[in-house]
């Protein structure tokens, strides 16, 4: 499944989570519920996946922790706050560049209407 089709399924699952739980819970709760929905949809989900950071050809001891990686191709960053912050998209883009992946989704479950909290972040897609 390509990234665009996969993002459609991910957003559909996120809407289901938001519909069931509403807004105002901790980010970790939404991450766990979304992982469950995605797994039920037949997708492969890795949570808190470590990604190495390569700086000028050397591997740093520090690693990145992605909230979720779906089917080894789409990064999901879960948030739970009232306002979106441009930093969230910048963070996701950095993760995409360092991992070599093309698509990420920042999903802010803190919004009253989830579609106001979903942002696609593309890296040469």
Secondary structure, DSSP 8 states (H G I E B T S, - for coil): --HHHHHHHHHHHHHHHHHHH-SSS-HHHHHHHHHHHHHHTT--EEEEEEEEEEETTEEEEEEEEEEEEETTTEEEEEE--SS--HHHHHHHHHHHHHHT--EEEEEETTSSSGGGSEEEEES--
